[in-house]
Amino acid sequence: MRGVSEEHARSIQLPGSPLMTLSGLVNHVRWVEYHWIEVILLGGSDAAPWTDEDPDREFRIAVDFPIGQLLDEYDEQSRRYNELFAGMDLETESKGTIRSGRRINLRWILFHLVEEIARHNGHLDIIREIADGTVGD
């Protein structure tokens, strides 16, 4: 994502999916990780930008921030989580629960996040190629 222009980061490349901007996807992934780790795993309160009235708000507000800032914030969050996980067992049970009321373990959360991030990484690759022709390795 480094090197993308602000214009391309904020522009809508798929008219049928106006929330699918590069900035929006980066911000979405950041907040999804936050939710699963801070809220579900650690049992903290949810400070994510989405609301009942605007459940996709993290996509919408992302275009108000420079892409470099979004990437830096995501990198910093990732560093913190990597440090946290280094001291945890994969069987560590969540303090929060999923919608069914069930507690899950760190292994389940990390597996889910791999699926989620891989899916959105594919979206990012496609949208970046449409936006400026850049293709990944």
Secondary structure, DSSP 8 states (H G I E B T S, - for coil): -TT--HHHHHS-S-TT-TT--HHHHHHHHHHHHHIIIIIIIT------S--SS-TTHHHHHGGGS-HHHHHHHHHHHHHHHHHHHHTS-TT-B-SS--TTS---BHHHHHHHHHHHHHHHHHHHHHHHHHHH-----
